[in-house]
């Protein structure tokens, strides 16, 4: 196994030619994947204490270093209390009890009165930055961190309002919608300014899902008015500190990709689904303008045999690796319903492709 060297990943993110071997990129893996590979019961670690956090991040680093990554992903949440999270039993082969998702029909802020009453934190207490400091203590030489704040510009607002109330407010009270984006966006940029100056940061990242299978969640003009100005500020913070910027966004973004590349100025895009746009096609369309990351379809990883995954991965590498600007990984995240052997087979094909 090669020693971690973030310069390899940076070369990919900035499209500076082909790296010496194929780097891996993953948004994150479910904790059950970490546990299966490392043998460490990370879900049992008490992370409410500093020693617990250090123990957890030591195990996290072990996972990414041992499997051949040049970085560790880390995103931390803003201190925005919410109670609109639904949950159901997790039916995966390696379940983690409950799997949660946002309630689209409700949120703590549905109107102007809710906005005024909401317990907004003091901006200097918007999150716990010590997570990055603790991770930095256990990070081996050559590795960096890719991450930032969890929940992007749209996700913060839709999470606090609920997708349906947000949609209704666009008609009933557009000033409230504007104020929501300005309020939450200011917290995000404040946090990004601090995180981007942490020495172990290799790239800044934002996860901001903006689409579904056939289109964006809102019309392009909505994003141009409310979302892109704040995303652009986040990119500017990263670039000011000489860090590449990675956007993770699910869904069909064909109607806004030119905006994201030419106006927001993202350096790299992650999250690709075969049913929307296979990564091999994405590399053809956008690979001369941004780096393309991951793209081994999660549904394929979950449902097919190890041999089929290997063949699929080789095809992706053969079509996406030439010219650089590509890193191998899943199309979204390695969930706990993906067979571990399939995930490891994907990585193994990446090593073989590099002659390792």
KEKE-3310 file (N, C-alpha, C; in steps of 0.2 Angstrom, whole numbers, plus 5000, padded with zeros to 4 digits):
npx = (5004:5003:5010:5000:4997:4993:4995:4993:4979:4975:4980:4972:4959:4962:4964:4976:4983:4987:4988:5001:4996:4980:4969:4958:4941:4929:4913:4908:4907:4895:4895:4895:4902:4915:4917:4917:4928:4939:4938:4935:4924:4916:4904:4901:4909:4911:4908:4906:4916:4932:4943:4936:4932:4944:4948:4939:4942:4954:4952:4945:4954:4963:4955:4954:4967:4972:4965:4969:4967:4970:4966:4955:4938:4928:4914:4905:4891:4880:4874:4860:4845:4833:4818:4812:4814:4812:4811:4814:4814:4830:4834:4845:4858:4868:4862:4860:4851:4840:4835:4836:4827:4823:4808:4798:4787:4786:4794:4804:4803:4791:4785:4785:4784:4789:4802:4807:4806:4815:4829:4842:4859:4873:4884:4898:4897:4892:4896:4906:4922:4932:4933:4940:4952:4955:4955:4966:4977:4979:4981:4991:5007:5006:4993:4977:4963:4947:4933:4921:4907:4892:4878:4872:4869:4855:4851:4851:4841:4830:4830:4827:4814:4807:4803:4790:4784:4794:4792:4779:4781:4788:4779:4770:4777:4790:4800:4803:4809:4820:4826:4829:4839:4849:4851:4855:4865:4875:4880:4886:4896:4904:4908:4915:4926:4934:4937:4943:4956:4962:4977:4977:4968:4964:4955:4940:4923:4906:4890:4876:4861:4852:4843:4832:4827:4824:4825:4830:4826:4820:4815:4828:4830:4827:4838:4848:4844:4843:4852:4865:4872:4877:4883:4893:4900:4905:4914:4923:4929:4936:4945:4952:4960:4968:4963:4955:4938:4925:4909:4896:4882:4866:4855:4847:4856:4857:4851:4857:4871:4880:4880:4885:4898:4903:4899:4897:4909:4914:4927:4926:4915:4904:4894:4885:4873:4869:4856:4853:4864:4877:4894:4904:4899:4897:4911:4914:4906:4909:4922:4933:4931:4929:4934:4929:4922:4921:4907:4904:4891:4879:4868:4872:4883:4877:4869:4875:4886:4903:4912:4905:4905:4919:4921:4913:4919:4932:4928:4924:4936:4944:4938:4937:4949:4959:4969:4967:4960:4951:4944:4943:4928:4913:4896:4889:4888:4896:4885:4877:4871:4878:4887:4902:4912:4911:4913:4927:4932:4930:4939:4951:4952:4955:4968:4974:4973:4982:4993:4997)
npy = (4994:5011:5026:5039:5053:5069:5077:5071:5069:5083:5086:5080:5086:5099:5097:5095:5086:5068:5059:5050:5037:5030:5039:5038:5043:5047:5051:5048:5034:5022:5019:5005:5000:5005:4998:4985:4984:4988:4981:4988:4993:5006:5012:5011:5019:5032:5047:5059:5065:5072:5062:5051:5056:5057:5044:5039:5046:5042:5028:5031:5037:5026:5018:5025:5027:5014:5008:5015:5029:5046:5056:5061:5062:5074:5082:5094:5098:5113:5122:5121:5118:5105:5096:5089:5076:5061:5043:5026:5008:5001:4991:4985:4973:4974:4982:4999:5001:5012:5021:5038:5052:5068:5077:5081:5089:5097:5109:5118:5131:5139:5151:5169:5172:5161:5161:5173:5169:5158:5149:5155:5152:5161:5168:5165:5153:5144:5131:5116:5118:5110:5097:5096:5100:5089:5078:5082:5080:5066:5063:5055:5059:5067:5065:5073:5083:5083:5092:5101:5111:5101:5099:5109:5125:5126:5115:5118:5128:5121:5110:5117:5122:5113:5105:5106:5117:5127:5128:5133:5145:5152:5157:5164:5171:5178:5186:5181:5169:5174:5180:5168:5161:5171:5172:5159:5157:5166:5161:5149:5154:5161:5150:5143:5151:5150:5136:5134:5139:5130:5121:5107:5106:5100:5102:5111:5107:5105:5098:5098:5094:5096:5091:5079:5063:5067:5081:5098:5102:5114:5128:5134:5148:5150:5145:5153:5165:5163:5153:5151:5163:5162:5149:5153:5162:5153:5146:5156:5158:5146:5147:5158:5154:5145:5133:5119:5117:5106:5100:5091:5084:5078:5071:5077:5088:5095:5107:5117:5115:5123:5135:5132:5128:5139:5151:5149:5142:5130:5117:5103:5090:5079:5064:5054:5046:5031:5031:5043:5052:5043:5041:5040:5047:5059:5063:5065:5075:5086:5085:5093:5104:5103:5093:5076:5065:5049:5039:5026:5017:5017:5008:4998:4993:4988:4978:4969:4955:4952:4950:4956:4969:4972:4971:4982:4993:4993:4997:5010:5016:5015:5023:5035:5039:5043:5057:5063:5072:5064:5054:5038:5031:5028:5032:5039:5037:5025:5014:5005:4994:4990:4977:4973:4966:4970:4983:4983:4976:4986:4996:4988:4985:4998:4999:4989:4995:5005:4998:4993)
npz = (5000:4996:5003:5011:5001:4999:4989:4977:4976:4976:4964:4955:4959:4954:4941:4935:4926:4924:4939:4948:4952:4953:4963:4977:4980:4992:4998:5011:5022:5029:5046:5049:5038:5041:5053:5049:5041:5049:5061:5072:5084:5081:5083:5096:5103:5115:5110:5116:5124:5125:5125:5119:5107:5101:5101:5092:5080:5078:5074:5063:5054:5053:5045:5033:5029:5029:5018:5008:5005:5002:5010:5024:5026:5034:5041:5050:5060:5060:5074:5074:5081:5078:5076:5066:5061:5054:5057:5054:5055:5051:5038:5032:5029:5038:5050:5057:5068:5068:5053:5047:5041:5033:5038:5025:5026:5037:5049:5060:5057:5050:5047:5048:5062:5068:5063:5070:5083:5084:5091:5087:5087:5095:5083:5085:5091:5083:5079:5084:5083:5087:5083:5071:5076:5084:5076:5068:5076:5076:5063:5050:5042:5027:5024:5022:5026:5019:5019:5029:5033:5037:5027:5015:5007:5002:5009:5022:5024:5019:5027:5040:5037:5031:5016:5009:5016:5013:5000:4999:5005:4996:4988:4997:5006:5001:5006:5018:5014:5008:5019:5027:5019:5019:5033:5037:5028:5032:5044:5039:5031:5040:5047:5038:5035:5046:5046:5034:5036:5044:5046:5042:5032:5016:5006:5003:5006:5001:5004:4995:4991:4976:4967:4959:4951:4938:4937:4943:4960:4962:4950:4939:4941:4954:4961:4956:4962:4976:4981:4974:4976:4989:4989:4980:4988:4998:4990:4986:4998:5000:4989:4992:5002:4995:4993:4985:4979:4983:4977:4982:4976:4974:4961:4946:4938:4926:4921:4928:4929:4921:4928:4940:4937:4929:4936:4950:4952:4956:4959:4958:4956:4964:4966:4957:4947:4938:4932:4930:4925:4919:4926:4917:4906:4911:4913:4899:4896:4905:4910:4905:4912:4925:4939:4940:4951:4959:4956:4953:4953:4966:4968:4959:4965:4977:4972:4963:4959:4965:4954:4944:4949:4948:4934:4930:4937:4931:4918:4920:4925:4914:4905:4912:4918:4909:4905:4917:4932:4938:4951:4959:4966:4975:4968:4977:4993:5003:5008:5022:5016:5006:5000:5009:5002:4989:4989:4993:4982:4972:4976:4975:4961:4957:4962:4955:4942:4943:4943:4955)
capx = (5000:5007:5009:4996:5000:4987:4996:4990:4972:4975:4982:4965:4954:4963:4964:4983:4986:4986:4992:5005:4991:4973:4967:4951:4937:4922:4909:4909:4905:4892:4899:4895:4907:4921:4918:4918:4935:4944:4937:4934:4916:4916:4898:4901:4914:4907:4911:4904:4921:4938:4946:4931:4932:4951:4948:4935:4945:4960:4949:4943:4960:4965:4951:4955:4974:4973:4961:4972:4965:4975:4963:4949:4932:4925:4909:4902:4885:4879:4870:4853:4841:4828:4814:4808:4818:4808:4815:4811:4819:4835:4833:4851:4861:4872:4858:4861:4845:4835:4838:4832:4827:4820:4801:4797:4781:4786:4800:4803:4802:4786:4782:4789:4784:4794:4809:4809:4807:4819:4834:4848:4865:4878:4888:4904:4896:4888:4898:4911:4927:4937:4933:4945:4959:4957:4957:4973:4982:4980:4982:4997:5010:5004:4985:4974:4955:4942:4926:4918:4900:4887:4872:4874:4865:4848:4849:4850:4835:4824:4829:4824:4808:4803:4803:4784:4783:4798:4789:4773:4783:4790:4773:4766:4781:4797:4805:4805:4814:4826:4829:4831:4845:4854:4853:4859:4871:4880:4883:4890:4902:4908:4912:4920:4932:4938:4939:4948:4962:4965:4982:4976:4963:4966:4950:4933:4917:4899:4885:4870:4857:4848:4839:4830:4829:4823:4826:4831:4820:4816:4817:4835:4830:4827:4845:4852:4842:4844:4857:4871:4876:4880:4888:4899:4904:4909:4920:4928:4933:4941:4950:4956:4965:4971:4960:4950:4931:4921:4902:4892:4875:4863:4850:4848:4857:4858:4849:4861:4878:4884:4880:4889:4905:4905:4897:4899:4916:4916:4932:4925:4908:4903:4887:4883:4869:4868:4849:4853:4870:4883:4900:4908:4896:4899:4918:4915:4903:4911:4928:4937:4930:4929:4936:4924:4924:4917:4902:4902:4884:4878:4863:4875:4887:4873:4865:4878:4891:4909:4915:4902:4908:4926:4921:4910:4924:4937:4926:4924:4943:4946:4934:4937:4955:4963:4969:4967:4954:4946:4946:4938:4924:4905:4892:4886:4891:4896:4880:4878:4868:4883:4892:4909:4917:4910:4917:4934:4933:4930:4946:4956:4952:4958:4975:4977:4973:4988:4999:4999)
capy = (5000:5017:5031:5044:5059:5072:5081:5067:5071:5090:5086:5078:5091:5105:5095:5096:5080:5062:5057:5044:5032:5032:5041:5036:5048:5044:5056:5045:5027:5021:5016:4998:4998:5006:4993:4978:4984:4989:4977:4992:4995:5013:5015:5010:5024:5038:5053:5065:5067:5073:5056:5047:5059:5055:5037:5038:5049:5037:5023:5034:5038:5019:5015:5028:5026:5007:5007:5018:5036:5052:5061:5059:5066:5077:5087:5095:5102:5119:5121:5123:5113:5103:5090:5087:5070:5055:5037:5019:5002:5000:4984:4982:4967:4977:4988:5003:5002:5017:5026:5044:5057:5074:5077:5086:5093:5101:5111:5122:5138:5139:5158:5175:5172:5155:5164:5177:5165:5152:5150:5156:5153:5167:5166:5162:5147:5140:5124:5114:5117:5106:5091:5097:5100:5082:5074:5084:5077:5059:5062:5054:5063:5066:5065:5080:5083:5086:5093:5108:5111:5097:5103:5115:5131:5124:5110:5121:5131:5116:5107:5121:5124:5108:5106:5109:5124:5132:5129:5138:5152:5156:5161:5167:5176:5177:5189:5176:5164:5177:5180:5162:5160:5176:5170:5153:5157:5170:5156:5145:5157:5162:5143:5141:5156:5147:5129:5134:5141:5125:5118:5100:5106:5099:5105:5112:5103:5106:5093:5102:5091:5101:5088:5072:5059:5070:5088:5101:5103:5121:5131:5137:5155:5150:5144:5159:5171:5162:5148:5151:5168:5159:5144:5156:5165:5148:5144:5161:5157:5141:5149:5163:5150:5141:5126:5117:5116:5100:5100:5085:5086:5072:5073:5079:5096:5097:5114:5122:5114:5128:5140:5129:5128:5146:5157:5147:5141:5124:5114:5096:5088:5072:5061:5052:5040:5029:5032:5051:5053:5039:5045:5040:5052:5065:5065:5067:5082:5091:5083:5098:5110:5102:5086:5071:5061:5044:5037:5019:5017:5013:5003:4993:4991:4985:4972:4964:4951:4955:4950:4961:4976:4973:4973:4989:4997:4993:5001:5017:5018:5015:5029:5042:5041:5047:5065:5065:5075:5059:5049:5032:5030:5026:5037:5043:5035:5017:5013:4998:4989:4988:4971:4975:4963:4973:4990:4982:4975:4992:4998:4983:4987:5004:4998:4985:4999:5009:4994:4991)
capz = (5000:4995:5008:5009:4998:4997:4983:4972:4976:4974:4957:4952:4960:4950:4934:4933:4923:4927:4945:4948:4952:4954:4970:4979:4983:4995:5003:5018:5022:5035:5051:5048:5034:5045:5058:5046:5038:5054:5066:5078:5085:5082:5085:5103:5106:5117:5107:5120:5128:5120:5123:5115:5100:5099:5099:5086:5074:5077:5070:5056:5051:5052:5040:5027:5028:5027:5012:5002:5003:5004:5015:5028:5026:5040:5041:5056:5059:5063:5080:5072:5083:5073:5078:5060:5058:5054:5057:5053:5056:5046:5036:5029:5032:5044:5051:5063:5072:5064:5047:5048:5035:5035:5036:5020:5027:5043:5051:5066:5055:5044:5046:5051:5069:5070:5062:5075:5090:5084:5096:5083:5092:5094:5078:5087:5094:5078:5079:5088:5078:5090:5079:5066:5080:5087:5070:5066:5081:5074:5055:5048:5037:5020:5024:5024:5027:5014:5022:5031:5037:5034:5025:5011:5007:5001:5014:5029:5024:5018:5034:5045:5035:5027:5009:5007:5019:5010:4993:5000:5007:4990:4985:5002:5010:4998:5010:5023:5011:5007:5026:5029:5016:5022:5040:5038:5024:5036:5048:5035:5028:5046:5049:5032:5036:5051:5044:5028:5039:5048:5042:5039:5027:5009:5001:5006:5003:5003:5002:4995:4986:4973:4962:4960:4946:4931:4936:4949:4965:4960:4944:4939:4943:4961:4963:4955:4967:4983:4983:4971:4979:4995:4987:4977:4994:5001:4985:4986:5004:4999:4984:4995:5006:4991:4993:4980:4982:4980:4978:4982:4975:4971:4957:4939:4939:4920:4920:4932:4929:4919:4933:4945:4934:4927:4941:4957:4951:4959:4956:4957:4957:4966:4966:4950:4946:4931:4930:4928:4921:4921:4927:4910:4901:4914:4911:4893:4895:4910:4912:4903:4915:4932:4941:4941:4957:4961:4950:4953:4955:4973:4966:4956:4971:4981:4970:4959:4961:4965:4948:4940:4951:4946:4927:4930:4939:4926:4913:4923:4925:4907:4902:4916:4920:4904:4905:4924:4934:4940:4957:4960:4972:4973:4965:4982:4999:5004:5013:5025:5012:5000:5003:5010:4997:4983:4990:4993:4975:4968:4978:4972:4954:4957:4963:4949:4937:4944:4943:4962)
cpx = (5004:5005:5005:5000:4995:4988:4993:4982:4971:4976:4975:4960:4955:4965:4971:4987:4984:4990:4996:5001:4985:4971:4960:4947:4930:4919:4910:4906:4900:4896:4900:4901:4914:4922:4920:4925:4940:4944:4936:4927:4916:4910:4897:4905:4910:4911:4909:4910:4927:4942:4942:4932:4939:4951:4944:4938:4951:4958:4947:4949:4963:4961:4953:4962:4975:4970:4964:4970:4970:4972:4958:4944:4929:4920:4906:4896:4884:4874:4863:4848:4835:4824:4810:4812:4814:4813:4811:4817:4824:4835:4839:4853:4865:4868:4861:4855:4840:4839:4833:4832:4823:4813:4800:4791:4781:4793:4799:4802:4798:4784:4787:4790:4789:4801:4812:4810:4812:4826:4841:4854:4869:4882:4894:4903:4891:4890:4904:4917:4933:4938:4939:4952:4960:4959:4964:4978:4983:4981:4989:5000:5008:4997:4983:4967:4952:4935:4924:4912:4896:4881:4874:4869:4857:4846:4848:4843:4829:4824:4826:4816:4803:4802:4796:4783:4787:4795:4783:4775:4786:4785:4770:4771:4789:4802:4807:4810:4820:4830:4832:4838:4850:4856:4858:4865:4877:4884:4888:4896:4907:4912:4917:4926:4936:4941:4944:4955:4966:4970:4981:4971:4966:4961:4944:4928:4910:4894:4878:4865:4852:4843:4836:4831:4829:4824:4829:4825:4816:4819:4824:4835:4830:4834:4849:4850:4845:4850:4864:4875:4880:4885:4894:4903:4908:4915:4925:4932:4938:4946:4955:4961:4968:4969:4955:4943:4927:4914:4900:4885:4872:4857:4852:4849:4859:4857:4853:4869:4882:4885:4885:4896:4907:4904:4899:4906:4918:4922:4931:4918:4908:4896:4885:4879:4868:4861:4848:4858:4876:4889:4904:4905:4898:4906:4918:4912:4906:4918:4934:4936:4930:4931:4929:4926:4919:4913:4901:4896:4882:4873:4867:4880:4883:4870:4869:4884:4898:4913:4912:4904:4915:4925:4918:4915:4930:4935:4926:4931:4945:4944:4936:4944:4960:4963:4968:4960:4948:4949:4941:4934:4917:4902:4889:4890:4891:4891:4881:4874:4872:4887:4899:4914:4916:4914:4924:4936:4934:4937:4952:4957:4956:4966:4978:4977:4980:4994:5002:4998)
cpy = (5006:5022:5036:5050:5064:5076:5077:5069:5078:5090:5085:5083:5098:5103:5097:5090:5074:5061:5051:5037:5034:5033:5039:5042:5045:5050:5054:5038:5026:5018:5009:4996:4999:5000:4986:4978:4984:4984:4981:4994:5002:5016:5014:5015:5030:5044:5060:5068:5068:5066:5051:5050:5057:5048:5035:5040:5045:5031:5025:5034:5031:5017:5018:5027:5018:5005:5011:5025:5041:5057:5057:5064:5068:5083:5088:5099:5109:5118:5124:5118:5112:5097:5087:5081:5064:5049:5031:5014:5002:4992:4981:4976:4968:4983:4992:5005:5006:5020:5032:5048:5063:5074:5083:5091:5097:5103:5116:5130:5138:5146:5163:5174:5166:5158:5168:5174:5160:5154:5150:5156:5159:5164:5162:5155:5142:5133:5123:5113:5112:5099:5091:5097:5093:5078:5076:5081:5069:5058:5061:5059:5062:5066:5072:5078:5086:5087:5100:5107:5106:5101:5109:5121:5130:5119:5113:5124:5126:5111:5110:5122:5118:5109:5109:5116:5129:5133:5134:5145:5156:5160:5166:5173:5175:5181:5185:5171:5167:5178:5174:5160:5165:5174:5164:5153:5161:5165:5151:5148:5159:5156:5142:5145:5153:5140:5130:5136:5136:5122:5112:5100:5105:5102:5106:5109:5105:5101:5097:5099:5095:5098:5082:5069:5063:5078:5091:5102:5109:5123:5134:5144:5155:5149:5150:5165:5169:5157:5149:5157:5166:5154:5148:5159:5159:5146:5149:5161:5152:5143:5154:5160:5145:5134:5125:5116:5111:5101:5093:5086:5080:5075:5075:5086:5098:5105:5119:5121:5119:5134:5138:5130:5135:5152:5155:5145:5135:5121:5106:5095:5080:5070:5060:5046:5038:5030:5039:5052:5049:5043:5045:5045:5059:5068:5067:5074:5087:5090:5088:5104:5109:5095:5082:5066:5055:5041:5030:5018:5013:5007:4997:4989:4986:4978:4967:4960:4955:4955:4955:4968:4977:4975:4980:4994:4998:4998:5008:5020:5019:5021:5036:5044:5044:5054:5067:5068:5070:5055:5044:5032:5028:5033:5042:5042:5027:5016:5006:4993:4987:4982:4974:4972:4967:4980:4988:4980:4981:4995:4994:4984:4993:5003:4994:4990:5003:5005:4992:4984)
cpz = (5000:5001:5006:5006:4995:4990:4977:4971:4974:4967:4953:4953:4956:4943:4931:4930:4927:4933:4944:4948:4954:4961:4971:4982:4986:4999:5010:5017:5029:5040:5051:5044:5037:5049:5055:5043:5044:5060:5073:5079:5087:5084:5092:5107:5109:5115:5110:5124:5123:5119:5119:5108:5097:5097:5093:5080:5073:5073:5063:5052:5049:5045:5033:5025:5025:5020:5006:5000:5005:5008:5019:5027:5033:5039:5047:5055:5062:5069:5079:5075:5079:5077:5072:5057:5059:5054:5056:5054:5050:5044:5032:5032:5038:5046:5057:5067:5068:5058:5047:5041:5037:5033:5031:5022:5033:5044:5057:5064:5049:5043:5049:5059:5072:5069:5068:5082:5090:5088:5091:5088:5090:5088:5079:5090:5089:5077:5083:5083:5081:5087:5074:5070:5082:5081:5068:5070:5079:5067:5054:5043:5030:5019:5025:5025:5021:5018:5024:5035:5033:5033:5022:5012:5007:5007:5021:5029:5023:5024:5039:5044:5033:5020:5006:5010:5015:5003:4993:5001:5001:4987:4991:5005:5007:5002:5016:5020:5010:5014:5028:5026:5018:5029:5040:5034:5028:5041:5044:5033:5034:5048:5044:5033:5041:5049:5039:5030:5043:5044:5039:5033:5020:5004:5005:5002:5005:5000:5001:4989:4983:4968:4963:4953:4939:4931:4943:4954:4964:4953:4944:4942:4951:4964:4962:4959:4974:4985:4980:4974:4985:4994:4984:4983:4997:4996:4986:4993:5003:4995:4987:4999:5002:4992:4988:4983:4978:4982:4977:4982:4971:4966:4950:4939:4932:4919:4924:4932:4926:4924:4938:4943:4933:4932:4948:4957:4955:4955:4954:4959:4959:4967:4959:4950:4939:4928:4928:4923:4923:4921:4921:4906:4904:4913:4904:4892:4899:4912:4910:4907:4923:4933:4942:4946:4958:4955:4949:4957:4961:4972:4963:4961:4975:4979:4966:4962:4961:4958:4943:4942:4948:4938:4926:4931:4934:4920:4914:4923:4918:4903:4905:4917:4915:4904:4912:4926:4936:4946:4958:4966:4970:4971:4971:4989:4999:5010:5016:5022:5006:5003:5003:5004:4991:4984:4990:4986:4971:4970:4975:4965:4953:4958:4957:4943:4937:4944:4950:4964)
residu = (UNK:UNK:UNK:UNK:UNK:UNK:UNK:UNK:UNK:UNK:UNK:UNK:UNK:UNK:UNK:UNK:UNK:UNK:UNK:UNK:UNK:UNK:UNK:UNK:UNK:UNK:UNK:UNK:UNK:UNK:UNK:UNK:UNK:UNK:UNK:UNK:UNK:UNK:UNK:UNK:UNK:UNK:UNK:UNK:UNK:UNK:UNK:UNK:UNK:UNK:UNK:UNK:UNK:UNK:UNK:UNK:UNK:UNK:UNK:UNK:UNK:UNK:UNK:UNK:UNK:UNK:UNK:UNK:UNK:UNK:UNK:UNK:UNK:UNK:UNK:UNK:UNK:UNK:UNK:UNK:UNK:UNK:UNK:UNK:UNK:UNK:UNK:UNK:UNK:UNK:UNK:UNK:UNK:UNK:UNK:UNK:UNK:UNK:UNK:UNK:UNK:UNK:UNK:UNK:UNK:UNK:UNK:UNK:UNK:UNK:UNK:UNK:UNK:UNK:UNK:UNK:UNK:UNK:UNK:UNK:UNK:UNK:UNK:UNK:UNK:UNK:UNK:UNK:UNK:UNK:UNK:UNK:UNK:UNK:UNK:UNK:UNK:UNK:UNK:UNK:UNK:UNK:UNK:UNK:UNK:UNK:UNK:UNK:UNK:UNK:UNK:UNK:UNK:UNK:UNK:UNK:UNK:UNK:UNK:UNK:UNK:UNK:UNK:UNK:UNK:UNK:UNK:UNK:UNK:UNK:UNK:UNK:UNK:UNK:UNK:UNK:UNK:UNK:UNK:UNK:UNK:UNK:UNK:UNK:UNK:UNK:UNK:UNK:UNK:UNK:UNK:UNK:UNK:UNK:UNK:UNK:UNK:UNK:UNK:UNK:UNK:UNK:UNK:UNK:UNK:UNK:UNK:UNK:UNK:UNK:UNK:UNK:UNK:UNK:UNK:UNK:UNK:UNK:UNK:UNK:UNK:UNK:UNK:UNK:UNK:UNK:UNK:UNK:UNK:UNK:UNK:UNK:UNK:UNK:UNK:UNK:UNK:UNK:UNK:UNK:UNK:UNK:UNK:UNK:UNK:UNK:UNK:UNK:UNK:UNK:UNK:UNK:UNK:UNK:UNK:UNK:UNK:UNK:UNK:UNK:UNK:UNK:UNK:UNK:UNK:UNK:UNK:UNK:UNK:UNK:UNK:UNK:UNK:UNK:UNK:UNK:UNK:UNK:UNK:UNK:UNK:UNK:UNK:UNK:UNK:UNK:UNK:UNK:UNK:UNK:UNK:UNK:UNK:UNK:UNK:UNK:UNK:UNK:UNK:UNK:UNK:UNK:UNK:UNK:UNK:UNK:UNK:UNK:UNK:UNK:UNK:UNK:UNK:UNK:UNK:UNK:UNK:UNK:UNK:UNK:UNK:UNK:UNK:UNK:UNK:UNK:UNK:UNK:UNK:UNK:UNK:UNK:UNK:UNK:UNK:UNK:UNK:UNK:UNK:UNK:UNK:UNK:UNK:UNK:UNK:UNK:UNK:UNK:UNK:UNK:UNK:UNK:UNK:UNK:UNK:UNK)
# end
